[in-house]
Amino acid sequence: MSAVRDPGRREFLKWSAFAGGGLVIAVALPGCGRKKVLGSTAGGMPNAWLRIAGDNTITILVDKSEMGQGVYTALPMLVAEELEVPLAAIRVEAAPPGPEYVNRLIGVQITGGSTSVREGWDKLREAGATARVMLVQAAAEAWRVDASECRVEAGRVLNADGDALTYGQVAEAAAKLPVPKDVPLKSPDAFTLIGTPARRTDSAGKVDGTAQFGIDVRLPGMLYGALAQPPVLGGSLGSIGNQAVVEQMPGVRKVVATSSGVVAVADHYWQARKALAALKIEWDAGPNAALDSRSIAARLAKAAKPGSGIAVRSDGDAAAALGTGAKVLRATYRLPLLAHATLEPMNCTADVRADGCDVHVGTQWQDAAQTTAAKAAGLDPAQVRIHTTLLGGGFGRRLELDFIPAAVEASKAVGKPVQVIWSREDDMTHDAYRPPAHHAAAGALDGDGRLVAWQLHLVSPSVTARMFPAAVADPKVADPFAVEAAQNYPYDVPNVAVDYRREEIGINVGYWRSVSHALNCFTAESFMDELAHAARQDPYEFRRNLLGKQPRFRRALEETAAMAGWGNAPSGRYQGIALMEGYGTYLAQVAEVSVAGGRLQVHRICCAVDCGRMVNPAIVESQIESGIVFGLTAALWGEITLEGGRAQQANFDSYRLLRLNEMPAIEVKLLESAEAPGGVGEPSTALVAPAVCNAIYAATGRRLRELPIAKALRT
């Protein structure tokens, strides 16, 4: 997955008139296979970022999927700020697949990597500012005055005499003007909307039920499909013994063998489920019939030989310093497979016709969804329209495309729209799980307790190798999404060595919220705690003293320690601390816990966050809190185990989640910053496990080097 060069402000903006009159501010990215100039297309409008119609309707096409993180609020705020209109004046539509909507920070049309605001920060403000200047010029020409005599306010252009024209009234004339160059963007000190805790624009629909998630899609004549998949991961369909009999059951239309298993199609979903249960299906177990968690752990451990992987960081001579250190520590850390466990199970609605296909789906990856659906339907991608619905949770799960083909294949087979819904058990036992990991850490202290060497050997399968193989085709290049929070080790240590060894385990693994930050931060920050105690130093002061060259790291650490009252926990409670940068955001966490009678209680988690400029602080705070809850539930109980190639956890009775009565107090402090925006949806997830485990050590003297915590405490 290679990054796309950020084009200059002026490279990607163009305008066009559209049917019915009005102004379109469209975007084309160099190198993405589309001309820089976008003209009107026969029979419709070009893809665009911003549309201003004659009826004063302002529409922004949001190129990121809304999955609860607030992009349908934050991204329109960028446009509204430059247009000088209230947020409520802007309508939101989901952008279709198209090269102009490629995520420039990733290289494909993806919502992920906490990139939404970072990627839209300049281009969407530019779109709004360009439209503003053109609207003002059109109004000025209508009044025969100089544009400098005009201003904008609340969706209107006003002149010195107090005359006013709405944006809609001048939109068509504006579309005929030449595109201005070097359009000035508002100075941050002039912001009136950006930086304010504006209310979410999608909340009302989610409260009253009008918001449409994938599972809510209803089409005329639509049927429902239930999917059976091979119980052994990597297995395949053998035979169906009683298909004709089952197809005679009430409401059942057809039983369809698909590329992923078997779909029973019926008038109603429960009829489809009953039909599926009645089928006598023989499965081919495939190569994973003997695969289990123990063999996976043994395989990763066997591969864990420091220096055997690809070097991603080499400062000084860590090996030599480890050989001469006054005190040398070595430790091994292990992390399990994890499910994504989204609230809304996977689903997809497809309507395949001879002339094309419409796919309604909650996806994080529109252009790949289009290609996948086209292949399943036997159509050209241009014949497939992707309608992105709201997502009931993503966390990387909806970067996968496995829930699309079955719906397309079923619809093609029956000639009607079909909605295929995965059950909770389907999703839990056929997820693309977070990779397991086996990490070996080593560090050396000199005679004065100074950290002089740090070595980290990472072993895990690669998600990128499956999803973006070109990015890791060079055997000398490590998966960049496997070394996060390790390669960028922040502490001032003269000798640092980090290497990564890819070790595949025979099943698909996927991107999971915070990706490898959660794996590597657990190891790095747990081991830093071990080193601090070995040096007989306070874990906070030990870290702080090594951050003299890292002001943003140090500030986050100091602010977190201050808000948590580091060193002054209430009687019977103990604290642990952890620090990380991820997605351009710097943050630290302090966990406050008690352990009594072998029972752990997490009472409080404090987190100070420097994420650069904030578009909407309320959304930022919510995302940090959400990430902490997500990380805590995974740290405490999260684990997928395999026996005979089958996932043993099928629902929330065996895949435990945090309950309301178990929620700690969460305190978030947002630090003011003039730096570029950082990502906030993922980084806080990664810090929870090491902060809590470090607190457990402070409480019990027991070091936990394996997750989940509940299991480790029992052994």
SEPA-238833 format. One line per 4 residues: number of its first residue (from 1); their letters; for each residue x, y, z of C-alpha. Coordinates in Angstrom, 3 decimals, always signed. Example, Ala and Ser with C-alpha at 12.3 -4.5 7.8 and 13.67 -1.06 7.14 Angstrom:
<atoms>
1	as	+12.300,-4.500,+7.800  +13.670,-1.060,+7.140 .
</atoms>
This chain:
<atoms>
1	msav	+0.000,+0.000,+0.000  +1.922,+2.990,-1.228  +1.161,+6.560,-0.286  -0.043,+8.892,-2.993 .
5	rdpg	+1.789,+12.179,-3.386  -0.233,+15.033,-1.991  -0.958,+17.281,-4.961  -0.659,+20.986,-4.465 .
9	rref	-3.724,+23.034,-3.565  -4.268,+24.156,-7.115  -3.654,+20.840,-8.862  -6.895,+19.091,-8.093 .
13	lkws	-9.695,+21.626,-8.233  -11.980,+22.225,-11.156  -15.546,+23.366,-11.611  -18.316,+22.583,-13.977 .
17	afag	-21.888,+23.540,-14.627  -24.337,+20.695,-14.086  -27.793,+19.814,-15.254  -30.350,+22.200,-13.868 .
21	gglv	-27.812,+24.942,-13.305  -25.450,+25.511,-10.421  -21.859,+25.188,-9.382  -19.826,+22.023,-8.968 .
25	iava	-16.418,+21.981,-7.386  -14.901,+18.716,-8.526  -11.666,+17.003,-7.662  -9.305,+15.028,-9.842 .
29	lpgc	-6.065,+13.598,-8.538  -2.976,+13.454,-10.740  -1.854,+9.942,-11.488  -5.230,+8.365,-10.804 .
33	grkk	-6.221,+7.835,-14.381  -8.507,+10.847,-14.749  -7.974,+14.154,-16.481  -7.472,+17.176,-14.325 .
37	vlgs	-10.376,+18.941,-16.008  -13.764,+17.415,-15.331  -16.472,+18.459,-17.698  -20.153,+17.663,-17.681 .
41	tagg	-21.010,+14.148,-18.671  -23.862,+13.125,-20.881  -26.978,+12.445,-18.889  -25.752,+13.657,-15.554 .
45	mpna	-23.346,+15.425,-13.271  -19.696,+14.627,-12.887  -18.454,+13.267,-9.637  -17.720,+16.171,-7.400 .
49	wlri	-16.933,+17.214,-3.909  -19.245,+20.161,-3.640  -22.462,+21.081,-5.409  -24.396,+24.317,-5.011 .
53	agdn	-27.768,+24.262,-6.743  -30.087,+27.020,-7.814  -32.473,+26.186,-4.973  -29.696,+26.984,-2.451 .
57	titi	-29.030,+23.316,-1.773  -25.417,+22.740,-0.819  -24.274,+19.143,-1.077  -20.951,+17.621,-0.212 .
61	lvdk	-20.055,+14.150,-1.434  -18.192,+12.557,+1.443  -15.590,+10.093,+0.271  -15.241,+8.403,+3.674 .
65	semg	-17.639,+5.876,+5.149  -19.567,+6.879,+8.251  -19.228,+4.104,+10.832  -19.835,+6.095,+13.983 .
69	qgvy	-16.625,+8.116,+13.916  -18.345,+11.342,+12.863  -17.049,+12.018,+9.348  -20.515,+13.051,+8.153 .
73	talp	-20.164,+15.934,+10.607  -16.449,+16.735,+10.659  -15.832,+16.794,+6.908  -18.800,+19.047,+6.062 .
77	mlva	-17.531,+21.417,+8.774  -14.410,+22.019,+6.667  -16.532,+23.133,+3.718  -19.017,+25.093,+5.808 .
81	eele	-16.192,+27.068,+7.418  -14.919,+28.355,+4.103  -18.381,+28.946,+2.649  -19.492,+30.843,+5.757 .
85	vpla	-22.669,+28.800,+6.126  -24.031,+26.950,+9.152  -23.307,+23.256,+9.296  -27.025,+22.506,+9.015 .
89	airv	-27.054,+24.075,+5.549  -24.954,+21.279,+4.063  -26.404,+17.980,+2.844  -24.226,+14.876,+2.791 .
93	eaap	-24.121,+12.151,+0.158  -21.859,+9.122,+0.092  -19.392,+9.359,-2.758  -19.451,+6.601,-5.381 .
97	pgpe	-16.349,+4.680,-6.428  -14.102,+6.899,-8.502  -10.437,+7.839,-8.850  -11.151,+11.376,-7.662 .
101	yvnr	-12.115,+9.886,-4.305  -8.911,+7.937,-3.759  -7.516,+8.406,-0.264  -4.259,+10.243,-1.008 .
105	ligv	-2.628,+8.989,+2.193  -3.243,+5.335,+1.323  -3.594,+5.098,-2.449  -7.029,+3.477,-2.763 .
109	qitg	-10.586,+4.530,-1.903  -10.494,+3.464,+1.712  -11.803,+4.703,+5.038  -9.169,+3.562,+7.483 .
113	gsts	-5.888,+4.387,+9.125  -7.489,+7.316,+10.963  -7.012,+9.356,+7.798  -10.413,+10.967,+7.201 .
117	vreg	-9.774,+14.444,+8.601  -6.049,+14.345,+7.867  -6.700,+13.613,+4.214  -9.618,+16.033,+3.824 .
121	wdkl	-8.152,+18.955,+5.806  -6.752,+20.908,+2.833  -8.776,+19.672,-0.118  -12.224,+20.225,+1.368 .
125	reag	-11.385,+23.673,+2.689  -10.018,+24.454,-0.754  -13.251,+23.296,-2.360  -15.276,+25.542,-0.068 .
129	atar	-12.969,+28.529,-0.518  -12.941,+28.189,-4.305  -16.723,+28.088,-4.428  -16.915,+31.151,-2.148 .
133	vmlv	-14.629,+33.240,-4.335  -16.498,+32.280,-7.496  -19.886,+33.045,-5.949  -18.672,+36.447,-4.797 .
137	qaaa	-17.287,+37.228,-8.238  -20.562,+36.253,-9.909  -22.547,+38.474,-7.555  -20.111,+41.361,-8.025 .
141	eawr	-20.474,+41.145,-11.782  -24.267,+41.133,-11.462  -24.071,+44.298,-9.362  -21.279,+45.776,-11.509 .
145	vdas	-19.078,+46.335,-8.473  -15.637,+45.135,-7.518  -15.524,+41.800,-5.704  -13.528,+43.424,-2.909 .
149	ecrv	-16.677,+45.383,-2.005  -18.574,+42.175,-1.316  -18.634,+39.718,+1.546  -20.401,+36.499,+2.394 .
153	eagr	-22.620,+35.703,+5.332  -24.929,+32.770,+6.049  -25.161,+31.562,+2.448  -25.542,+35.011,+0.898 .
157	vlna	-23.291,+37.465,-0.901  -23.721,+41.061,+0.292  -22.414,+44.329,-1.138  -21.636,+47.656,+0.494 .
161	dgda	-25.168,+48.920,-0.163  -26.707,+46.067,+1.732  -27.948,+44.232,-1.347  -27.900,+40.451,-1.030 .
165	ltyg	-27.993,+37.460,-3.352  -28.213,+33.895,-2.163  -25.627,+31.369,-3.272  -28.317,+29.622,-5.296 .
169	qvae	-29.149,+32.801,-7.183  -25.573,+33.210,-8.452  -24.478,+29.561,-8.633  -25.178,+29.112,-12.351 .
173	aaak	-23.390,+32.347,-13.230  -20.469,+31.358,-10.994  -20.103,+28.081,-12.892  -19.326,+30.067,-16.075 .
177	lpvp	-16.404,+31.962,-14.544  -12.749,+30.991,-14.862  -11.325,+29.097,-11.935  -9.470,+31.497,-9.632 .
181	kdvp	-5.890,+30.798,-8.716  -4.298,+30.905,-5.280  -7.580,+31.118,-3.439  -6.868,+32.187,+0.148 .
185	lksp	-8.018,+29.881,+2.926  -9.283,+31.280,+6.189  -6.689,+31.809,+8.854  -7.192,+29.581,+11.903 .
189	daft	-7.712,+32.660,+14.066  -10.736,+33.469,+11.877  -12.396,+30.083,+12.293  -15.922,+30.249,+13.634 .
193	ligt	-16.946,+26.614,+13.128  -13.752,+24.569,+12.975  -12.619,+23.901,+16.509  -16.113,+24.029,+18.001 .
197	parr	-18.014,+21.044,+19.469  -20.756,+21.129,+16.844  -23.521,+18.566,+17.284  -23.378,+15.449,+15.146 .
201	tdsa	-25.564,+15.771,+12.070  -26.349,+12.050,+11.922  -27.569,+11.632,+15.493  -31.265,+12.390,+14.911 .
205	gkvd	-31.667,+9.689,+12.269  -30.012,+7.128,+14.496  -32.378,+8.019,+17.317  -35.626,+8.033,+15.344 .
209	gtaq	-34.707,+5.070,+13.149  -34.607,+6.851,+9.802  -30.866,+6.350,+9.396  -30.178,+3.571,+6.918 .
213	fgid	-27.572,+0.967,+7.685  -26.858,-1.881,+5.313  -29.202,-4.202,+7.161  -32.017,-1.622,+6.782 .
217	vrlp	-31.996,-1.591,+2.961  -35.327,-2.476,+1.377  -35.800,-2.781,-2.393  -38.940,-3.648,-4.385 .
221	gmly	-39.253,-7.404,-4.735  -36.273,-8.014,-2.459  -35.606,-11.508,-1.124  -33.463,-12.591,+1.806 .
225	gala	-30.504,-14.910,+1.930  -28.835,-16.835,+4.748  -25.289,-18.075,+4.246  -23.593,-21.294,+5.318 .
229	qppv	-19.807,-21.387,+5.139  -17.276,-24.181,+5.687  -16.919,-24.676,+9.448  -13.172,-25.188,+9.084 .
233	lggs	-11.418,-21.967,+8.054  -10.103,-22.403,+4.536  -12.481,-25.299,+3.772  -14.774,-25.594,+0.762 .
237	lgsi	-18.163,-26.919,-0.310  -18.371,-30.628,-1.053  -21.989,-31.402,-1.894  -25.610,-30.581,-1.009 .
241	gnqa	-27.661,-33.706,-0.436  -31.263,-32.512,-0.287  -31.433,-29.284,-2.236  -34.633,-30.129,-4.127 .
245	vveq	-36.484,-31.008,-0.928  -35.458,-27.829,+0.863  -36.487,-25.695,-2.109  -40.047,-26.919,-1.535 .
249	mpgv	-40.171,-25.481,+1.994  -42.551,-22.514,+2.538  -41.150,-19.239,+1.210  -37.947,-20.780,-0.113 .
253	rkvv	-37.074,-19.638,-3.623  -33.721,-21.257,-4.312  -30.615,-22.796,-2.784  -27.513,-21.312,-4.417 .
257	atss	-24.001,-22.689,-4.263  -21.721,-19.653,-4.084  -17.982,-19.012,-4.124  -18.013,-18.854,-0.309 .
261	gvva	-20.535,-21.549,+0.591  -24.296,-21.983,+0.245  -27.056,-19.344,+0.296  -30.668,-20.222,+0.962 .
265	vadh	-32.898,-17.552,-0.615  -36.424,-17.016,+0.691  -39.189,-14.449,+1.031  -38.181,-13.726,+4.617 .
269	ywqa	-34.946,-14.056,+6.515  -36.217,-16.565,+9.074  -37.454,-18.800,+6.256  -33.965,-18.630,+4.754 .
273	rkal	-32.420,-19.563,+8.109  -34.769,-22.546,+8.517  -33.967,-23.694,+5.000  -30.268,-23.448,+5.676 .
277	aalk	-30.599,-25.510,+8.853  -32.476,-28.213,+6.923  -29.811,-28.576,+4.234  -27.576,-31.629,+4.334 .
281	iewd	-24.251,-30.118,+3.354  -20.982,-31.994,+3.087  -17.900,-29.829,+3.554  -14.292,-30.370,+2.528 .
285	agpn	-12.199,-29.442,+5.571  -9.189,-28.437,+3.481  -5.656,-27.866,+4.779  -6.569,-26.516,+8.238 .
289	aald	-8.352,-29.539,+9.690  -5.631,-29.968,+12.329  -4.903,-26.283,+12.949  -5.199,-25.092,+16.544 .
293	srsi	-4.097,-22.176,+18.700  -1.306,-24.170,+20.329  +0.323,-25.001,+17.016  +0.028,-21.387,+15.888 .
297	aarl	+1.711,-20.155,+19.081  +4.468,-22.731,+18.691  +5.033,-21.709,+15.084  +5.410,-18.038,+15.972 .
301	akaa	+7.699,-18.835,+18.902  +9.934,-20.977,+16.710  +10.312,-18.076,+14.277  +11.258,-15.638,+17.047 .
305	kpgs	+14.992,-15.387,+16.563  +16.277,-11.801,+16.944  +18.057,-10.680,+13.838  +16.249,-13.182,+11.598 .
309	giav	+13.721,-10.659,+10.359  +13.850,-7.536,+8.228  +15.588,-4.660,+9.995  +13.312,-1.614,+10.255 .
313	rsdg	+15.405,+0.386,+12.707  +19.105,+0.256,+13.549  +20.673,+2.975,+15.679  +24.166,+2.385,+17.008 .
317	daaa	+25.012,-1.223,+17.864  +22.303,-2.741,+20.042  +23.799,-6.232,+20.003  +27.150,-4.988,+21.286 .
321	algt	+25.540,-2.826,+23.971  +23.470,-5.774,+25.158  +26.653,-7.769,+25.488  +28.327,-5.204,+27.724 .
325	gakv	+25.396,-3.806,+29.721  +25.594,-3.805,+33.513  +22.075,-5.203,+33.653  +20.368,-6.940,+30.744 .
329	lrat	+16.658,-7.777,+30.610  +14.913,-10.095,+28.164  +11.210,-10.788,+27.888  +8.729,-12.407,+25.531 .
333	yrlp	+5.222,-11.085,+24.864  +2.342,-12.921,+23.184  -0.959,-11.663,+21.785  -3.940,-13.718,+20.522 .
337	llah	-6.220,-13.674,+17.519  -9.056,-11.173,+17.956  -12.445,-10.753,+16.256  -13.746,-7.361,+15.186 .
341	atle	-17.187,-7.972,+16.727  -19.016,-5.115,+15.017  -22.488,-4.337,+16.330  -24.063,-4.768,+12.889 .
345	pmnc	-23.239,-8.192,+11.438  -21.958,-8.383,+7.869  -24.582,-7.941,+5.194  -24.952,-6.948,+1.572 .
349	tadv	-27.891,-6.289,-0.756  -27.382,-6.856,-4.476  -29.615,-6.321,-7.482  -28.076,-7.959,-10.552 .
353	radg	-29.584,-7.332,-13.979  -28.354,-8.012,-17.483  -27.377,-4.381,-17.926  -25.804,-3.740,-14.545 .
357	cdvh	-25.762,-4.273,-10.818  -26.587,-2.155,-7.790  -24.918,-3.071,-4.509  -26.057,-1.553,-1.225 .
361	vgtq	-23.431,-2.217,+1.397  -21.683,-0.809,+4.413  -18.111,-0.927,+3.163  -14.860,+0.804,+4.020 .
365	wqda	-13.423,+0.181,+0.555  -15.639,+1.354,-2.301  -13.484,+0.803,-5.371  -12.551,-2.740,-4.321 .
369	aqtt	-16.196,-3.452,-3.495  -17.089,-2.409,-7.034  -14.425,-4.674,-8.555  -15.420,-7.598,-6.340 .
373	aaka	-19.105,-7.274,-7.168  -18.353,-6.975,-10.875  -16.336,-10.191,-10.838  -19.101,-12.054,-8.985 .
377	agld	-21.744,-10.750,-11.404  -19.686,-11.276,-14.557  -19.933,-7.584,-15.413  -17.579,-4.747,-16.145 .
381	paqv	-16.862,-2.621,-13.032  -18.366,+0.389,-14.796  -21.698,-1.485,-14.774  -21.687,-1.792,-10.979 .
385	riht	-22.969,+0.968,-8.727  -21.957,+0.924,-5.068  -24.359,+2.583,-2.636  -22.541,+3.047,+0.657 .
389	tllg	-24.849,+2.901,+3.635  -24.064,+3.792,+7.216  -21.879,+1.185,+8.882  -22.814,-0.333,+12.223 .
393	ggfg	-19.177,-0.513,+13.210  -16.169,-1.088,+11.012  -12.911,-1.379,+12.956  -11.282,-2.748,+9.791 .
397	rrle	-13.800,-5.604,+9.377  -15.546,-3.809,+6.544  -12.298,-3.387,+4.664  -12.865,-7.047,+3.894 .
401	ldfi	-14.944,-7.963,+0.858  -16.023,-11.479,+1.799  -19.644,-10.537,+2.501  -20.246,-9.109,-1.007 .
405	paav	-19.931,-11.982,-3.543  -22.583,-14.259,-2.017  -25.262,-11.560,-2.279  -24.291,-10.804,-5.871 .
409	eask	-24.200,-14.472,-6.848  -27.546,-15.156,-5.174  -29.216,-12.202,-6.879  -27.862,-13.276,-10.242 .
413	avgk	-29.173,-16.801,-9.678  -32.748,-15.762,-8.743  -33.069,-12.654,-10.906  -34.222,-10.472,-8.020 .
417	pvqv	-32.612,-8.233,-5.393  -31.266,-10.346,-2.518  -30.091,-9.239,+0.909  -27.683,-11.718,+2.474 .
421	iwsr	-27.293,-11.303,+6.233  -24.599,-13.038,+8.224  -25.582,-14.193,+11.679  -23.458,-13.212,+14.658 .
425	eddm	-22.084,-16.749,+14.639  -21.267,-16.520,+10.919  -19.222,-13.399,+11.479  -17.500,-14.482,+14.681 .
429	thda	-16.370,-17.816,+13.235  -15.407,-16.512,+9.779  -13.789,-13.188,+10.549  -10.440,-12.016,+9.201 .
433	yrpp	-9.004,-11.920,+12.703  -6.420,-9.566,+14.147  -3.047,-11.286,+13.749  -1.498,-13.072,+16.701 .
437	ahha	+2.006,-11.996,+17.638  +5.117,-13.256,+19.416  +7.576,-10.527,+20.338  +11.006,-10.802,+21.933 .
441	aaga	+12.364,-7.712,+23.719  +15.787,-7.032,+25.209  +17.262,-3.987,+26.931  +20.476,-3.025,+28.689 .
445	ldgd	+21.107,-0.590,+31.545  +24.505,+0.842,+32.429  +25.859,+1.018,+35.953  +23.965,+4.262,+36.613 .
449	grlv	+20.633,+2.821,+35.539  +20.615,+4.571,+32.153  +18.994,+2.742,+29.264  +21.746,+2.170,+26.692 .
453	awql	+20.245,-0.492,+24.417  +16.829,-1.529,+23.179  +16.066,-4.474,+20.905  +12.700,-5.657,+19.653 .
457	hlvs	+12.005,-8.656,+17.424  +8.464,-8.782,+16.020  +6.873,-11.961,+14.673  +3.371,-12.072,+13.195 .
461	psvt	+1.535,-12.826,+9.952  +1.040,-9.975,+7.503  -2.343,-8.507,+6.649  -0.821,-6.345,+3.937 .
465	armf	+0.636,-9.359,+2.124  -2.899,-10.563,+1.409  -4.686,-7.279,+0.802  -1.937,-5.218,-0.846 .
469	paav	+0.705,-7.737,-1.958  +2.571,-5.237,-4.125  +3.451,-3.219,-1.021  +5.485,-6.112,+0.417 .
473	adpk	+6.593,-7.818,-2.775  +10.217,-6.922,-2.075  +11.466,-9.497,+0.467  +13.748,-6.825,+1.918 .
477	vadp	+10.801,-4.524,+2.740  +8.866,-5.086,+5.959  +5.120,-4.727,+6.148  +4.718,-1.073,+7.248 .
481	fave	+1.490,-2.016,+9.004  +3.263,-4.591,+11.151  +5.934,-2.363,+12.707  +3.918,+0.633,+13.935 .
485	aaqn	+4.691,+1.824,+17.479  +7.995,-0.067,+17.254  +9.820,+1.465,+14.340  +9.111,+4.943,+15.739 .
489	ypyd	+10.378,+4.145,+19.245  +10.487,+7.644,+20.812  +12.971,+7.346,+23.658  +16.481,+8.767,+23.532 .
493	vpnv	+18.514,+5.557,+23.593  +21.854,+5.334,+21.731  +21.463,+1.750,+20.534  +18.133,+0.626,+19.074 .
497	avdy	+17.387,-2.381,+16.878  +13.928,-3.375,+15.610  +13.256,-6.132,+13.112  +10.157,-7.864,+11.789 .
501	rree	+9.682,-11.449,+10.669  +6.595,-12.362,+8.718  +5.249,-15.770,+9.695  +1.991,-16.901,+8.102 .
505	igin	-0.386,-19.191,+10.002  -2.675,-20.587,+7.299  -5.751,-18.405,+7.855  -6.720,-14.917,+6.797 .
509	vgyw	-5.865,-12.098,+9.170  -7.158,-8.552,+8.825  -6.664,-4.972,+9.881  -8.132,-4.425,+13.357 .
513	rsvs	-8.610,-1.073,+15.032  -5.122,+0.470,+15.592  -3.592,-2.319,+13.438  -0.083,-3.180,+14.699 .
517	haln	+0.038,-0.283,+17.163  -1.945,-2.426,+19.611  +0.407,-5.377,+19.181  +3.644,-3.467,+19.402 .
521	cfta	+2.681,-0.869,+21.984  +1.751,-3.642,+24.403  +5.258,-5.040,+24.085  +7.152,-1.757,+23.942 .
525	esfm	+5.429,+0.001,+26.835  +5.209,-3.100,+29.020  +8.924,-3.649,+28.549  +9.692,+0.007,+29.261 .
529	dela	+7.996,-0.527,+32.579  +10.131,-3.578,+33.242  +13.250,-1.583,+32.454  +12.165,+1.265,+34.729 .
533	haar	+11.709,-1.094,+37.670  +15.008,-2.817,+36.895  +16.653,+0.610,+37.029  +14.842,+1.262,+40.344 .
537	qdpy	+13.219,+4.342,+38.895  +9.661,+5.610,+38.796  +8.083,+4.443,+35.475  +6.863,+7.965,+34.709 .
541	efrr	+10.160,+9.671,+35.483  +12.100,+6.957,+33.651  +10.154,+7.696,+30.457  +10.142,+11.443,+30.932 .
545	nllg	+13.919,+11.597,+31.265  +14.286,+9.887,+27.893  +12.010,+12.319,+26.023  +14.121,+15.485,+26.034 .
549	kqpr	+14.203,+15.487,+22.220  +10.496,+14.686,+21.837  +8.436,+17.665,+23.079  +5.041,+16.374,+21.880 .
553	frra	+5.586,+12.961,+23.477  +6.819,+14.580,+26.669  +3.909,+16.993,+26.872  +1.366,+14.195,+26.459 .
557	leet	+3.131,+12.179,+29.154  +3.345,+15.079,+31.610  -0.256,+16.186,+31.095  -1.551,+12.655,+31.564 .
561	aama	+0.460,+12.136,+34.741  -0.784,+15.464,+36.122  -4.466,+14.790,+35.432  -4.179,+11.277,+36.893 .
565	gwgn	-2.370,+12.497,+40.012  +0.503,+10.155,+39.298  +1.921,+8.676,+42.469  -1.090,+9.689,+44.554 .
569	apsg	-3.636,+6.986,+43.834  -6.276,+6.345,+46.497  -5.485,+3.676,+49.056  -5.737,+0.195,+47.587 .
573	ryqg	-5.413,+1.405,+44.015  -2.371,+1.291,+41.777  -1.327,+3.070,+38.580  +0.275,+2.100,+35.302 .
577	ialm	+1.355,+4.370,+32.476  +1.946,+4.019,+28.738  +2.871,+6.356,+25.865  +2.567,+6.246,+22.077 .
581	egyg	+2.316,+8.160,+18.831  -0.007,+6.819,+16.172  -1.535,+8.370,+13.047  +0.096,+11.726,+13.820 .
585	tyla	-1.442,+11.835,+17.303  +0.574,+11.839,+20.539  -1.026,+10.487,+23.672  -0.428,+8.798,+27.001 .
589	qvae	-2.659,+6.874,+29.372  -2.679,+6.157,+33.083  -4.768,+3.226,+34.287  -5.831,+2.997,+37.931 .
593	vsva	-6.701,-0.488,+39.175  -7.225,-2.628,+42.246  -6.696,-6.357,+42.621  -8.409,-8.112,+45.519 .
597	ggrl	-8.869,-11.851,+45.902  -7.586,-12.342,+42.366  -10.300,-10.029,+41.024  -9.204,-7.099,+38.891 .
601	qvhr	-11.143,-3.854,+38.744  -10.165,-1.000,+36.435  -11.386,+2.117,+38.215  -10.128,+4.948,+36.064 .
605	icca	-8.291,+5.681,+32.821  -6.851,+9.130,+32.108  -5.642,+10.144,+28.666  -4.084,+13.390,+27.411 .
609	vdcg	-4.146,+13.776,+23.637  -2.227,+16.006,+21.236  -3.853,+15.411,+17.862  -2.921,+18.715,+16.263 .
613	rmvn	-5.709,+21.003,+15.138  -9.155,+19.686,+15.943  -12.110,+20.114,+13.627  -14.652,+19.067,+16.268 .
617	paiv	-13.362,+18.541,+19.839  -16.541,+16.716,+20.880  -15.991,+14.107,+18.182  -12.318,+13.807,+19.110 .
621	esqi	-13.169,+13.196,+22.753  -15.804,+10.615,+21.832  -13.383,+8.772,+19.578  -10.693,+8.667,+22.259 .
625	esgi	-13.214,+7.325,+24.773  -14.498,+4.793,+22.252  -10.977,+3.587,+21.503  -10.273,+3.124,+25.214 .
629	vfgl	-13.411,+1.021,+25.722  -12.602,-1.038,+22.631  -9.034,-1.592,+23.818  -10.054,-2.406,+27.374 .
633	taal	-12.567,-5.094,+26.451  -9.987,-6.703,+24.144  -7.226,-6.516,+26.758  -9.376,-8.055,+29.484 .
637	wgei	-11.084,-10.878,+27.590  -10.475,-10.764,+23.833  -9.294,-14.051,+22.325  -10.256,-16.280,+19.420 .
641	tleg	-9.014,-19.829,+19.865  -8.941,-22.522,+17.176  -9.501,-26.251,+17.491  -9.465,-28.391,+14.375 .
645	graq	-9.419,-25.240,+12.276  -12.676,-24.030,+13.839  -13.123,-20.850,+15.876  -14.338,-21.764,+19.349 .
649	qanf	-15.972,-18.419,+20.134  -19.231,-17.920,+18.244  -21.115,-15.196,+20.116  -20.837,-12.784,+23.000 .
653	dsyr	-21.380,-15.517,+25.576  -17.920,-16.854,+24.776  -16.357,-13.715,+23.300  -16.695,-11.479,+26.318 .
657	llrl	-17.299,-7.729,+26.060  -17.098,-4.996,+28.680  -20.367,-4.478,+30.548  -21.821,-1.235,+31.826 .
661	nemp	-21.155,-2.083,+35.454  -17.520,-2.761,+34.587  -16.873,+0.590,+32.923  -14.111,+2.659,+34.489 .
665	aiev	-14.240,+6.410,+34.732  -12.617,+7.753,+31.566  -11.087,+11.233,+31.590  -9.774,+12.804,+28.407 .
669	klle	-7.799,+16.029,+28.107  -7.451,+17.492,+24.628  -4.249,+19.501,+24.250  -4.323,+22.621,+22.107 .
673	saea	-1.949,+22.445,+19.153  -1.228,+24.323,+15.948  +0.136,+21.217,+14.239  -1.608,+19.500,+11.334 .
677	pggv	-4.557,+17.299,+12.328  -3.769,+13.770,+13.474  -6.002,+10.710,+13.443  -8.116,+9.952,+16.509 .
681	geps	-10.255,+6.905,+15.770  -7.603,+4.317,+16.598  -4.587,+5.364,+18.683  -6.172,+5.279,+22.148 .
685	talv	-7.046,+1.598,+21.682  -3.394,+0.568,+21.681  -2.402,+2.075,+25.027  -4.959,+0.394,+27.247 .
689	apav	-3.380,-3.055,+27.551  +0.105,-1.901,+28.609  -1.254,+0.775,+30.968  -3.520,-1.741,+32.726 .
693	cnai	-0.866,-4.481,+32.840  +1.676,-2.033,+34.248  -0.842,-1.082,+36.929  -1.411,-4.763,+37.727 .
697	yaat	+2.322,-5.139,+38.267  +2.304,-2.157,+40.627  -0.565,-3.790,+42.550  +0.668,-7.382,+42.661 .
701	grrl	+4.309,-7.569,+41.589  +3.206,-9.920,+38.834  +4.232,-9.120,+35.263  +1.692,-10.081,+32.581 .
705	relp	+3.300,-10.693,+29.198  +0.392,-12.394,+27.515  -3.166,-11.344,+26.727  -6.034,-11.537,+27.507 .
709	iaka	-5.575,-10.353,+31.086  -8.393,-12.451,+32.557  -6.806,-15.639,+31.240  -3.296,-14.604,+32.298 .
713	lrt	-4.474,-13.863,+35.853  -5.962,-17.352,+36.122  -2.678,-19.092,+35.259 .
</atoms>
